[in-house]
């Protein structure tokens, strides 16, 4: 599969769920993405902590109600 490279010599991180751009010398933006891709992680969203993939405030689940676990 050919990688799509922009004019600045960057391409998308190889982890399918990641939205980060990396230099042509790299395959992944982080160890997190490399490990997740190697393990074929099943995720809803990349969690590499970089701005393109960062969770928005509204994306977080509310804390569990301690009374419900009893």
N, C-alpha and C positions, 0 to 999 in steps of 0.2 A: 504494500500500500504506500503510495507516495504521500509525503508530508506536505501540507500546505504551508508555505513560508511567506511572511510578509516582507515588505521592502527593507525593514530594519534587521532582517536576518533572524526573526523569531518565529516560533510556531507554537501550537497548543501543546500543553503538557500531555504526555501519552496516556495518562489515566483518564479513561472515558468520561468520568463524572467531573473532572477538574476543568475549570475555565481559565486557568493561568496560562500566560505566555512564557516561554523559556527560550534561551538563546539556542542557536542551531547546534551548539556544542553539547547541549544537555538533552535528556529524554524526558525527565520528570522535574517538577518544580521543587520537590521535597522528598525526603526519605519516606514520609507518610504515603505519598502517592505511589512511589516505587513499591513499597511493601503491600499496599492495598491492591495494586495491579497484579503483583506476583501471587497473592493469595486469592485473587478473584473475589474480593470482598463484595458483598451485597449491601449496598448503601442507597439511601435516597438522595444524598448530596455529598460531595467531597467535603472533608473536614481538615484540609491542609492548613487552615488558619490564615491563608493569604487573602487580601481584600476581594478578589473576584469571587471567592468561594465562601466568604464569611457569612455566617447566619445573620439575618436581620432580627431586630428585637421581636417582631411579630412571629418569627419562625420558631421560637423556642416553645417547648411544651411547658405548661404550668407545673409547678412542683406538686408532687403527689400529696394528697391529703392524708396525714398520718392516721386519722380516724378510720379511713377506709381499709387499712391494712389489718385491722384487728378482727 
